[in-house]
Amino acid sequence: MDHILLREYISFLITEKIRTIKKGSPFGNKFNLRDFKNLENINIMNVYAFSFLGKMGEGSSRAAYVLTGNKVLKIATNEKGLSQNETEVSVYTNPASRQMVSKIYDVDTDYRWLIVDTVKPFVKEEEFEEATGISFQIFIKKLILALKSESQTKNKLILDTAATMKSNDLLMGDIALIDHWGLSADGRIVLLDYGFTKEVWEMHYQPPNPHAAEVYFATERLEDENPTQKNTLPTLKKNSRLEITKTAKK
């Protein structure tokens, strides 16, 4: 069976699974979190969520869906997404960084999905400056100096971000993107996408992928431009890696 036929076959199986779920659900054609949690792999989870919920967006490793008015469902789409979900849980449960990230309400023990707080992302750098009182470019440059312990800044956001990055081994790849920052419902400036650590990069992104190298060395590139310058979540399975699609392995 060639790759095209295999993808079509997998798509057919997933569609039939969703139809079965809809028929058997006491909630009819509405999203049911209990049904969702019982699905066996992330492909079916994403199709099920897409069938009922509005998709907010999708990156290279995860998709985000509007779950309720103030909650978002993040589902991994591949192994990279599982690793990044695991990282975000680790960052959120770290007392040194919890105040800097969006709230996590619930998480799959295999890191297939997270339910997080809705955060309004900054679309333009001007929005970041209006909310923080500092331009985004200056923020990043001063953050780099703080990471190298060469800064005299007393800016709390810079100091808290540096502490968050150091205590969780976060790379600049996520931090230096304006749309990874936003305003939480309680008025905090927070990171809403923060699953990119050195471990994740080495496991999933390191060269020969040229884009990965570009993201990894973002800090050095910015330096060259200015050379003078208690948790209620379920118990989690450490380093768990679930099969993405059991059918595809047959």
C-alpha positions in Angstrom: 0.0 0.0 0.0 1.5 3.3 -1.1 1.7 6.4 1.2 -1.3 8.1 -0.4 -3.6 5.1 0.0 -2.3 4.6 3.6 -3.2 8.2 4.5 -6.7 7.8 2.9 -7.2 4.6 4.8 -6.2 6.2 8.1 -8.4 9.2 7.4 -11.4 6.8 6.7 -10.8 4.9 9.9 -10.6 8.2 11.9 -13.8 9.5 10.3 -15.7 6.3 11.1 -14.4 6.4 14.7 -15.8 10.0 15.1 -19.2 8.9 13.7 -19.3 6.1 16.2 -18.5 8.5 19.0 -21.2 10.9 17.9 -23.8 8.2 17.7 -22.9 6.8 21.2 -22.6 10.1 23.0 -25.5 11.1 25.3 -24.7 14.7 24.3 -25.5 14.1 20.6 -23.5 16.4 18.4 -21.8 18.4 21.2 -18.2 18.1 22.3 -17.9 15.9 25.3 -14.7 16.1 27.3 -15.1 12.6 28.8 -15.5 11.1 25.3 -12.5 13.1 24.2 -10.3 11.9 27.0 -11.1 8.3 26.2 -9.8 8.5 22.6 -6.8 6.4 22.0 -4.5 8.6 19.9 -3.8 12.2 19.0 -4.9 11.9 15.4 -8.4 11.0 16.5 -8.4 13.6 19.2 -7.6 16.3 16.7 -10.3 15.2 14.3 -12.8 15.0 17.1 -11.9 18.4 18.5 -12.0 19.9 15.0 -15.5 18.4 14.4 -17.0 20.3 17.3 -14.7 23.2 18.3 -13.4 26.2 16.6 -9.7 25.9 15.8 -7.7 28.9 17.0 -4.5 28.0 15.2 -2.0 25.3 14.4 1.8 25.2 14.5 4.4 22.6 13.6 3.6 20.4 16.6 0.3 21.4 18.2 -3.2 22.6 17.4 -5.3 24.9 19.7 -9.1 24.8 19.9 -11.6 27.1 21.7 -13.0 24.9 24.5 -15.1 27.5 26.4 -15.1 31.3 26.7 -12.0 31.3 28.9 -10.3 27.9 28.2 -8.2 26.6 25.3 -7.5 23.0 24.4 -4.0 22.3 23.1 -3.5 19.0 21.4 -0.2 17.6 20.2 0.0 16.6 16.5 3.3 14.8 16.7 6.1 13.7 19.0 7.4 17.3 19.1 4.0 18.4 20.5 4.1 15.7 23.2 7.5 17.0 24.3 6.4 20.7 24.3 3.3 19.9 26.3 5.5 18.1 28.8 7.7 21.1 29.0 4.9 23.6 29.5 3.5 21.5 32.4 7.0 21.5 33.9 7.3 25.3 33.6 3.9 25.9 35.0 4.5 23.6 38.1 7.8 25.3 38.8 7.2 27.9 41.5 9.9 30.1 40.0 8.1 30.5 36.7 4.4 30.0 37.3 3.6 33.7 37.4 5.1 34.1 33.9 2.9 31.7 32.0 -0.7 31.0 31.2 -2.6 28.9 33.7 -3.0 25.1 33.1 -6.3 23.7 34.3 -6.0 20.0 33.2 -3.5 17.8 31.4 -3.3 14.3 30.0 -1.0 12.0 31.8 0.7 11.2 28.5 0.9 14.9 27.5 -1.3 14.5 24.5 -3.4 17.5 25.4 -3.5 20.5 27.8 -6.4 22.7 28.9 -5.1 26.2 29.5 -6.3 29.7 30.2 -7.3 31.9 27.3 -4.7 34.6 26.7 -5.1 37.5 24.3 -1.9 37.4 22.3 0.0 40.5 21.2 -0.3 40.9 17.4 2.0 43.9 17.1 5.0 45.0 19.0 3.2 48.3 19.8 0.7 46.4 21.9 3.5 44.9 24.0 5.0 48.3 24.5 1.6 49.8 25.5 1.1 47.0 28.1 4.6 46.9 29.5 6.1 50.4 29.0 9.1 49.0 27.1 9.6 48.3 23.4 9.8 44.6 22.5 13.2 45.0 20.8 14.7 46.7 23.8 13.1 44.1 26.1 14.7 41.3 24.2 18.2 43.0 24.2 18.0 43.8 27.9 16.8 40.2 28.5 19.9 38.8 26.8 22.1 40.9 29.0 20.2 39.8 32.1 20.7 36.2 31.0 24.4 36.8 30.9 24.3 38.6 34.3 25.5 41.8 32.6 22.4 43.9 33.2 21.7 46.4 35.9 18.0 46.5 35.1 15.4 46.6 37.8 12.6 45.9 35.3 10.5 43.1 36.9 9.3 41.6 33.6 12.9 41.3 32.4 14.1 39.8 35.6 11.2 37.4 35.9 11.6 36.3 32.3 15.3 35.7 32.8 14.6 33.7 35.9 12.0 31.6 34.1 14.3 30.9 31.2 17.2 29.9 33.5 15.2 27.7 35.8 13.5 25.8 32.9 16.3 25.9 30.3 14.1 27.7 27.9 15.6 28.9 24.6 15.1 32.3 23.0 13.2 30.8 20.1 9.8 31.1 21.9 10.6 34.2 23.9 11.7 36.4 21.0 8.3 35.9 19.1 5.8 38.7 19.8 2.8 36.5 19.4 4.0 34.1 22.1 3.3 36.9 24.6 -0.1 38.1 25.7 -2.4 39.5 28.3 -4.1 37.0 30.7 -7.6 37.3 32.0 -6.3 38.5 35.3 -4.2 41.2 33.7 -0.7 39.6 33.7 1.8 39.7 30.9 2.5 36.1 30.2 4.0 33.6 27.8 1.4 31.5 26.1 3.7 29.2 24.1 6.8 28.2 26.0 7.6 24.6 25.2 11.0 25.1 23.5 13.9 24.0 25.7 17.4 22.9 24.8 16.3 19.3 25.4 13.4 19.6 23.0 15.6 21.3 20.4 18.2 18.5 20.6 15.6 15.8 20.4 13.4 17.2 17.6 14.8 20.3 15.9 18.6 20.3 15.7 20.3 20.5 12.2 20.2 19.4 9.4 17.0 21.4 9.6 18.3 25.0 8.8 15.2 26.7 10.3 15.9 24.9 13.6 19.4 26.2 13.7 18.2 29.7 12.9 15.8 29.6 15.9 18.3 28.0 18.2 20.9 30.7 17.6 18.4 33.6 17.8 20.0 34.8 21.1 23.5 35.0 19.5 22.1 36.8 16.5 20.5 39.4 18.7 23.7 39.8 20.7 25.6 40.5 17.5 23.2 43.4 16.7 24.0 45.0 20.0 27.3 43.6 21.4 27.5 46.2 24.2 24.4 45.6 25.3 1.2 23.8 45.1 -0.3 22.0 42.0 -3.7 20.3 41.4 -2.8 18.6 38.1 -3.0 14.8 37.7 0.1 12.7 38.4 2.1 12.6 35.2 4.1 9.9 33.5 7.7 11.3 33.1 9.0 11.2 29.6 6.0 9.3 28.3 5.8 8.9 24.6 2.5 7.6 23.1 2.2 6.1 19.7 0.9 8.8 17.3 -1.2 6.4 15.2 -1.4 2.7 16.0 -2.9 2.0 12.6 0.1 3.5 10.7 2.4 1.1 12.4 0.6 -2.0 11.2 
